Amino acid sequence: MYNAKGRYALMAVFAISALVSLYFLQYQLAAIAGFLFAFVLYTHYKHSSVLLASKYFKDADYEKTEKILEEIGNPDRLAKNRRGYYEFMRANIALQREDFEAAEFHFQIASRFPLGGKNDKAFVLIHLANLALRKKDIERAKTYIEKARELATSSRAQEIIKIIEKEANSLA
């Protein structure tokens, strides 16, 4: 769980270790250092700082979460299991700032990637249904509610779905 600067420092240490090992003709140590350099480089692009950001997100420190997420230069490179969490955190930060367009955009992307489980995916769809109700798009909200109902496993999610469904029916 390193931020970008920490990973760059690790890569530098491993690169220097590989070069020093080569200088002293220690090929096995150089290979290990090269492997570790490649591993950190791979995780930098595929996993990045999403796990560290989720730590701050769980503590409701949205400013630090956003700062850590800003380090991710190109979220398209993230592994599928990390991209969903990235977009989910981005969407919730946008909701906190009442930027509903950005929140909907990020929840739409998060809905396409795997999250923790069916219930987590249901909460993404619940958020999308709620945002559709804000726009008075009843049909879209009902579609999201139906999909969320299929995925919801917790009683909390099912209660929220019932509330949103009542609100959608009252607006219709």
Buried (B, 14 or more C-beta within 10 A) or exposed (E): EBBBEEBBEBBEBBBEBBEEBBEEEBEEBBEBBBEBBEEBBEBBEBBBBBBBBBBBBEEEBBEBBBBBBEBBEEBEEBBEBBBBBBBBBBBBBBBEEEBBEBBBBBBBBBBEBBBEEBBBBBBBBBBBBBBBBEEEBBEBBBBBBEBBBEBBEBEEBBEBBEEBBEBBEEEE
